[in-house]
């Protein structure tokens, strides 16, 4: 009934305002099933899908964008799985977990199980599976990251897309999460997770916190010496910087040579592009190469401290166990009766020399 709907501007006598950022992903079960059906019809694409081979900076989503519908219950994961199995059955060879679409559903269950079984899953302290790392509490760095003011165009473009649309590619999430935590800014993953929780359409307690622990090398993944570059990573799939030009139009006139590193452009080029670095667009908030190396040293120190604490705890348990006297085993009355009964049978058994009497 229209009388119970929120009134529109037109119904109140005002002209309608244009929506500068219309929602790309409308909610509801109907939209979810439509999107699922659309993708399942792309059978070869589904069969060959491997998440790491998709583009984090494609102008249109390179993945299914079914995660918001799964999160809100608009789409059943079982229905999604059944549809995938139907498609896979038509191919003798298809992508396998963990990188396939099937694998993405398994990752979802993996994080759900961990979130259910882990106390304080959403934070570092009191979380038994999370490494204790002395992150900084730099609110200015966190705010600059959230508001696309880091001075690294690829990072700022991703965060702009996030705030504008409520969705970014999984690998784009990897990039900005690594940058905020162990890669460059050394800010706690808990802070980043809260920002994602605020903006993401598919923000999910289990997946969001689990992935932030993963990307910060706090849990699940421990190769902290592998670090995403805010410059090189985006160039792999978008060397021309079209993604940056879309989300940061201030830089759209920059030549391909400088689009990922505009601070390196000569002043004359900056002036010709109508964007002066340090004035119209910020300078890099950190020097990535030395900063990332320093942070690797910090991570190593945190890991060494964790190893030493674990070893000390194990040694303490072992010492305590060796000092504890073994309990005296007491013979139960029942056991004593059984032994006595057996002895009685042995004593009364006739010997082999006894002759059998005739009856």
C-alpha positions in Angstrom: 0.0 0.0 0.0 1.6 3.3 -1.2 0.4 5.3 1.9 2.8 3.3 4.1 5.9 3.9 1.9 8.5 6.6 2.6 7.3 9.7 0.7 9.4 10.7 -2.3 10.5 14.3 -3.0 8.0 14.5 -5.9 5.1 13.5 -3.6 6.1 16.4 -1.3 6.1 18.8 -4.2 9.9 19.0 -4.8 11.8 18.0 -7.9 13.7 14.7 -7.8 17.4 14.9 -7.2 19.7 12.9 -9.5 21.5 10.1 -7.7 25.3 10.7 -8.3 26.1 7.1 -7.2 23.2 4.8 -8.0 23.4 1.4 -6.2 24.9 -1.1 -8.6 23.7 -4.1 -6.5 20.1 -4.0 -5.6 19.1 -6.3 -2.7 16.5 -9.1 -2.4 16.1 -12.7 -3.4 14.8 -11.9 -6.9 18.0 -9.9 -7.7 20.1 -12.6 -6.1 18.6 -15.4 -8.2 18.8 -13.3 -11.3 22.5 -12.7 -10.8 23.1 -16.3 -10.0 21.3 -17.4 -13.2 23.2 -14.9 -15.2 26.6 -16.3 -14.1 25.6 -20.0 -14.3 24.7 -19.4 -18.0 28.4 -18.5 -18.6 29.3 -22.1 -18.3 32.9 -21.9 -19.6 33.6 -18.9 -17.5 32.3 -20.8 -14.4 34.3 -23.9 -15.2 37.5 -22.0 -15.7 37.1 -19.5 -12.9 40.2 -19.1 -10.7 40.1 -16.2 -8.2 43.8 -15.2 -8.3 43.5 -14.8 -12.1 40.7 -12.2 -11.9 41.5 -8.5 -12.0 41.3 -6.4 -8.8 41.1 -3.2 -10.9 38.7 -4.2 -13.6 36.2 -1.3 -14.5 33.4 -3.8 -14.2 33.4 -6.6 -11.5 35.5 -9.6 -12.6 33.8 -11.9 -10.1 30.2 -12.8 -9.3 29.4 -10.2 -6.7 27.1 -12.8 -5.0 28.7 -12.2 -1.6 26.3 -9.5 -0.5 23.3 -11.8 -1.3 24.9 -14.7 0.6 25.6 -12.4 3.6 22.0 -11.2 3.9 20.4 -14.6 3.2 19.0 -13.6 -0.2 20.9 -16.5 -1.7 21.4 -19.9 -0.2 25.0 -21.2 -0.4 23.5 -24.7 -1.0 21.6 -23.4 -4.0 24.8 -21.7 -5.3 26.8 -25.0 -4.7 24.2 -27.1 -6.5 24.2 -24.8 -9.5 28.0 -25.0 -9.7 27.9 -28.8 -9.6 25.5 -28.8 -12.5 27.9 -26.8 -14.5 31.0 -28.7 -13.5 29.2 -32.0 -14.5 29.3 -30.8 -18.1 33.1 -30.5 -18.2 35.7 -33.2 -17.9 38.2 -30.7 -16.7 37.3 -27.6 -14.6 38.9 -25.4 -11.9 39.4 -26.9 -8.4 39.3 -25.6 -4.9 40.7 -23.5 -3.3 40.8 -21.1 -6.3 37.5 -22.2 -8.0 34.1 -20.8 -7.3 33.4 -24.0 -5.4 36.5 -23.2 -3.4 35.2 -19.7 -2.5 32.2 -21.4 -0.8 34.6 -23.6 1.1 36.5 -20.6 2.3 33.3 -19.1 3.5 32.6 -22.2 5.6 36.2 -22.3 6.8 35.9 -18.8 8.3 32.5 -19.5 9.7 33.8 -22.5 11.6 36.8 -20.6 12.9 34.6 -17.7 14.0 32.3 -20.1 15.9 35.1 -21.9 17.6 37.4 -19.0 18.5 36.8 -16.7 21.5 37.4 -13.0 20.8 37.6 -13.7 17.1 37.1 -10.1 16.3 40.1 -8.7 18.1 43.8 -9.5 18.9 43.8 -9.6 22.7 42.3 -12.8 24.2 42.2 -14.4 20.7 44.0 -17.7 21.0 44.7 -18.1 17.3 45.9 -14.5 16.7 49.6 -13.4 16.9 50.1 -10.6 19.4 51.7 -7.8 17.4 52.4 -4.3 18.8 50.5 -2.3 16.2 50.4 1.5 16.4 47.3 3.5 17.1 47.9 6.3 14.6 44.5 7.8 14.0 45.8 10.2 11.3 47.2 7.4 9.2 44.0 5.4 9.6 41.9 8.4 8.5 44.1 9.2 5.5 43.7 5.5 4.4 40.0 5.5 4.8 39.5 8.9 3.0 41.8 8.1 0.0 44.6 10.5 1.1 47.6 8.2 1.2 49.2 9.7 -2.0 49.3 6.2 -3.6 46.7 6.4 -6.4 46.0 2.6 -6.5 45.3 2.5 -2.8 43.2 5.7 -2.9 41.2 4.5 -6.0 40.3 1.3 -4.2 39.1 3.1 -1.1 37.1 5.5 -3.2 35.4 2.7 -4.9 34.7 1.1 -1.5 33.1 4.2 -0.1 31.2 4.9 -3.3 29.8 1.5 -4.2 30.1 -0.7 -1.1 32.1 -3.3 -2.9 35.7 -3.9 -4.1 37.3 -7.0 -5.6 38.8 -9.5 -3.1 42.4 -8.9 -4.3 41.8 -5.1 -3.9 40.9 -5.8 -0.3 44.2 -7.7 0.0 46.0 -4.7 -1.3 44.6 -2.1 1.0 44.6 -4.4 4.0 48.2 -5.2 3.6 49.0 -1.5 3.1 47.2 -0.5 6.3 48.8 -3.1 8.5 52.1 -4.9 8.0 52.9 -3.4 4.6 53.2 0.3 5.2 51.1 2.1 7.9 51.5 -0.5 10.8 47.9 0.2 12.0 46.0 -2.6 13.7 43.9 -4.9 11.5 41.0 -4.4 14.0 40.8 -0.7 12.9 40.7 -1.7 9.2 38.1 -4.4 9.8 35.8 -1.8 11.4 36.2 0.5 8.4 35.3 -2.4 6.0 32.4 -3.3 8.3 31.1 0.3 7.8 31.2 0.4 4.0 31.1 -3.1 2.6 27.7 -4.4 1.4 28.9 -8.0 2.1 30.5 -7.1 5.5 30.4 -10.4 7.4 31.7 -11.0 11.0 33.4 -14.3 10.1 34.8 -13.5 6.7 35.8 -9.8 7.4 37.7 -10.5 10.6 39.2 -13.7 9.3 40.5 -12.1 6.2 42.0 -9.2 8.1 43.9 -11.6 10.4 45.1 -13.4 7.3 46.3 -10.3 5.4 48.0 -8.8 8.5 49.8 -12.2 9.0 48.2 -12.4 12.4 46.7 -15.8 11.7 46.2 -18.4 8.9 49.0 -16.9 6.7 52.5 -16.3 8.1 54.7 -15.3 5.2 55.1 -11.7 6.3 58.1 -11.2 4.0 55.6 -11.4 1.1 54.3 -7.9 0.7 51.9 -6.2 -1.8 53.4 -3.2 -3.6 50.9 -0.3 -3.9 52.6 0.5 -7.2 53.6 -2.8 -8.9 50.5 -4.9 -8.0 48.0 -2.7 -9.9 50.2 -2.5 -12.9 50.0 -6.2 -13.5 46.4 -6.1 -14.6 45.9 -2.4 -15.5 49.2 -0.9 -16.8 47.4 2.1 -18.3 45.8 3.0 -15.0 42.2 3.2 -16.3 40.9 2.1 -12.9 42.7 5.0 -11.2 41.5 7.4 -13.9 37.9 6.3 -13.2 37.9 6.6 -9.4 40.4 9.5 -9.1 39.5 11.8 -12.0 41.9 14.4 -10.6 44.7 12.2 -12.1 43.0 11.2 -15.3 45.2 13.4 -17.5 48.4 11.9 -16.1 50.5 9.9 -18.6 50.7 6.2 -18.2 54.3 6.5 -17.0 53.3 8.5 -13.9 49.7 7.3 -13.2 50.8 5.0 -10.4 53.6 7.3 -9.1 52.4 10.9 -9.9 55.0 12.4 -7.5 57.7 11.4 -9.9 56.2 13.5 -12.7 58.1 16.7 -13.5 56.5 19.9 -12.4 55.7 20.9 -16.0 53.8 17.6 -16.5 51.9 18.1 -13.2 50.9 21.6 -14.3 49.9 20.4 -17.8 47.7 17.7 -16.1 46.1 20.3 -13.9 47.0 18.4 -10.7 50.0 19.5 -8.5 51.2 16.8 -6.1 51.3 18.1 -2.6 48.7 20.7 -3.4 45.8 19.2 -5.4 46.7 15.5 -4.5 48.7 14.4 -1.5 52.3 13.3 -1.6 52.9 9.7 -0.6 52.2 9.3 3.1 55.2 6.9 3.5 58.2 5.8 1.5 57.0 2.3 0.6 60.3 0.4 0.0 62.2 1.2 3.3 59.0 1.3 5.3 57.9 -2.2 4.2 61.4 -3.5 5.1 61.3 -1.9 8.5 57.8 -3.5 9.1 59.1 -6.9 8.1 61.7 -6.5 10.8 59.0 -5.6 13.3 57.0 -8.7 12.2 60.0 -10.9 12.7 60.5 -9.5 16.2 56.9 -10.2 17.0 57.1 -13.7 15.6 60.3 -14.4 17.6 58.6 -13.1 20.8 55.7 -15.4 20.1 58.0 -18.4 19.6 59.9 -17.7 22.7 56.7 -17.3 24.8 55.4 -20.6 23.4 58.7 -22.4 24.2 58.7 -20.9 27.7 55.1 -22.0 28.3 55.8 -25.5 27.0 59.0 -25.8 29.2 57.1 -24.6 32.2 54.4 -27.2 31.7 57.0 -29.9 31.3 58.8 -28.9 34.5 55.6 -28.7 36.4 54.7 -32.2 35.2 58.0 -33.7 36.2 57.8 -32.3 39.7 54.3 -33.7 40.3 54.6 -37.1 42.1 52.9 -40.0 40.4 49.7 -41.0 42.2 49.9 -44.2 44.2 48.0 -47.0 42.6 45.7 -48.6 45.2 44.5 -52.1 44.7 40.8 -52.3 44.6 38.9 -54.8 46.7 37.3 -56.2 43.6 40.6 -57.0 42.0 41.9 -58.6 45.2 38.8 -60.8 45.3 39.4 -62.0 41.7 43.0 -62.8 42.4 42.1 -64.7 45.6 39.4 -66.7 43.7 41.9 -67.6 40.9 44.4 -68.7 43.5 41.8 -70.9 45.1 41.0 -72.6 41.8 44.7 -73.3 41.2 45.1 -74.9 44.6 42.1 -77.2 44.3 42.8 -78.3 40.7 43.8 -82.0 40.7 47.4 -82.8 39.7 48.3 -84.7 36.6 49.3 -87.8 38.6 45.9 -88.4 40.2 44.2 -91.5 38.8 40.7 -91.2 37.6 38.4 -93.4 39.9 35.8 -95.7 38.4 32.3 -95.1 39.4 
